[in-house]
């Protein structure tokens, strides 16, 4: 099935009454999402990351474009490190937003989101996942090994990656089930050409990635389309809890991603892990 035609510069509608929180890094998809949204005059944009210099560059570009178009964008950088839950908690409280990285953010902002949806009727949570959610063990997520290196020789890196992306898909679905008034989806941005290689990877991993992604890579400007579509398209076009493999196209589930039992287990495990944060 072909993706829905979507070009952010043309197809994102006016966002004058919308507030966005864009989590992740100040480069790649995070940067492109902030820039694309800012061009449609949202009420406010919050964005996160570790690199304050890169954040300043983003803000400068937004302000420069706003000046050219005779409009202004209220944009705020929240500096925190998603590898540190304490950092996430501190920053969220500091900025007055009741929001394990993304799950902790969701946990802390959920009361605000539920209140907002009663007023606006349209509140969304969008998780960037990957088709790599299908690269998992038969049980989906090995909870008893999540705090280990899961060193399965060459495959270990990809088993860990697949479980993390499966968790994104399943958690989004579980949020939609538990809080149906909030629209929660996950998406696949594509194989982003700028984020394929690591200097720490073995030659075998590099060859694997090259062969597995041959002819599939897309520039970051294209990779951001799916998330931007999910954030800004008509609510009626979205299926709550779905995974969008392409713009407007729901991806095929795996046995694990559609498992209600796994959804319940992931939810309980996550809440237990986050118990000491965000209270």
Secondary structure as GFF3:
##gff-version 3
##sequence-region A 1 279
A	DSSP	alpha_helix	8	11	.	.	.	ID=ss1
A	DSSP	beta_strand	19	22	.	.	.	ID=ss2
A	DSSP	alpha_helix	28	38	.	.	.	ID=ss3
A	DSSP	beta_strand	44	49	.	.	.	ID=ss4
A	DSSP	alpha_helix	52	68	.	.	.	ID=ss5
A	DSSP	beta_strand	75	79	.	.	.	ID=ss6
A	DSSP	alpha_helix	85	94	.	.	.	ID=ss7
A	DSSP	alpha_helix	102	120	.	.	.	ID=ss8
A	DSSP	beta_strand	124	129	.	.	.	ID=ss9
A	DSSP	three_ten_helix	131	134	.	.	.	ID=ss10
A	DSSP	three_ten_helix	143	145	.	.	.	ID=ss11
A	DSSP	three_ten_helix	153	155	.	.	.	ID=ss12
A	DSSP	alpha_helix	156	178	.	.	.	ID=ss13
A	DSSP	beta_strand	183	188	.	.	.	ID=ss14
A	DSSP	beta_strand	191	192	.	.	.	ID=ss15
A	DSSP	three_ten_helix	193	195	.	.	.	ID=ss16
A	DSSP	alpha_helix	203	212	.	.	.	ID=ss17
A	DSSP	beta_strand	217	218	.	.	.	ID=ss18
A	DSSP	alpha_helix	220	223	.	.	.	ID=ss19
A	DSSP	alpha_helix	225	232	.	.	.	ID=ss20
A	DSSP	three_ten_helix	235	237	.	.	.	ID=ss21
A	DSSP	beta_strand	243	246	.	.	.	ID=ss22
A	DSSP	beta_strand	249	250	.	.	.	ID=ss23
A	DSSP	alpha_helix	260	273	.	.	.	ID=ss24
###
